[in-house]
Amino acid sequence: MRKARIEAVEAVRREFEMAEGGAETAAAQGARTIAELLERRASLKLPLDFGLDAIDAIADGMKHAIQSRRAYVQAHAQLAGLPARMGLEKAYGTSCPPNEVFAPFRLSLVEDASQIA
């Protein structure tokens, strides 16, 4: 039973990291897209209003991606308490990764499920 619970925590951690990283990537890639569009517009000497509707839409998507990122940061605290409620004392460690700068966050288990019988 303990091994299954640890495996469940690991599986949720992996999925969470992917979802969280996706939100961060979407925001960063949106910014790069806008920058590229503006630079290409200028280099091609297109009118200043060229692509503004697209830029607005991308900026809106970036705003939502950042709001999503904030929600994932807040979810860290919620996730951190779940293993203890399953009888796993310290599955997520003591430092909360959202304080790290612009990097996918690692939640790590104290015990490796493969080593538990």
C-alpha positions in Angstrom: 0.0 0.0 0.0 2.8 2.4 0.9 4.6 1.7 -2.4 1.4 2.4 -4.4 0.9 5.7 -2.6 4.5 6.8 -3.2 4.1 5.8 -6.9 0.9 7.9 -7.0 2.7 10.9 -5.6 5.5 10.5 -8.1 3.0 10.2 -11.0 1.1 13.3 -9.9 4.4 15.2 -9.5 5.5 14.3 -13.1 2.2 15.4 -14.5 2.2 18.6 -12.4 5.7 19.5 -13.6 4.7 19.1 -17.2 1.5 21.2 -16.8 3.4 23.9 -14.8 6.2 24.0 -17.3 3.7 24.3 -20.1 2.2 27.5 -18.6 5.7 29.0 -18.2 6.7 28.0 -21.7 3.5 29.5 -23.2 4.1 32.9 -21.6 7.8 33.0 -22.6 7.1 31.8 -26.2 4.3 34.4 -26.5 6.7 37.1 -25.7 9.2 35.8 -28.2 6.5 35.6 -30.9 5.5 39.2 -30.3 9.1 40.4 -30.4 9.7 38.4 -33.6 6.5 39.8 -35.2 7.5 43.4 -34.3 11.1 43.0 -35.6 9.9 41.4 -38.9 7.3 44.1 -39.4 10.0 46.8 -38.9 12.6 45.1 -41.2 10.0 44.6 -43.9 8.9 48.3 -43.5 5.3 47.3 -43.1 2.7 49.8 -41.6 2.9 50.3 -37.9 -0.6 48.8 -37.4 0.4 45.6 -39.2 -0.4 42.6 -37.0 -1.7 44.6 -34.1 -4.8 42.4 -33.7 -2.6 39.3 -33.6 -0.3 41.0 -31.1 -3.3 41.8 -28.9 -4.5 38.2 -29.1 -1.0 36.8 -28.3 -0.7 39.3 -25.4 -4.1 38.1 -24.1 -2.8 34.5 -24.3 0.3 35.5 -22.4 -1.8 37.1 -19.7 -3.8 33.9 -19.3 -0.6 31.8 -19.3 0.8 34.0 -16.5 -2.4 33.6 -14.5 -2.2 29.9 -15.1 1.4 30.0 -13.8 0.3 31.8 -10.7 -2.3 29.1 -10.1 0.3 26.4 -10.4 2.5 28.2 -7.9 -0.4 28.3 -5.5 -1.1 24.7 -6.1 2.4 23.8 -4.7 1.1 24.5 -1.2 -2.0 22.3 -1.7 0.0 19.4 -3.2 2.6 19.6 -0.5 0.1 18.6 2.1 -1.5 15.7 0.3 1.2 13.0 0.9 1.0 13.5 4.6 -2.8 13.0 4.4 -1.9 9.7 2.7 0.4 8.6 5.5 3.6 9.7 3.8 5.3 12.1 6.2 7.7 14.0 4.0 7.1 13.3 0.4 7.6 16.8 -0.9 10.4 18.1 1.3 10.5 21.4 3.1 11.4 24.0 0.6 8.7 25.0 -1.9 10.2 25.3 -5.4 8.2 28.3 -6.6 10.9 30.5 -5.1 13.4 29.3 -7.8 13.8 31.7 -10.7 12.2 30.8 -14.1 12.8 27.1 -14.1 10.6 24.0 -14.2 10.1 23.1 -10.5 11.1 19.7 -9.0 9.1 18.2 -6.3 11.2 15.2 -5.0 10.3 12.3 -2.9 12.3 11.4 0.1 12.0 7.7 -0.6 12.2 6.0 -4.1 9.2 3.8 -4.7 11.4 1.2 -6.6 13.3 0.5 -3.3 10.2 -0.3 -1.3 8.9 -3.9 -1.3 
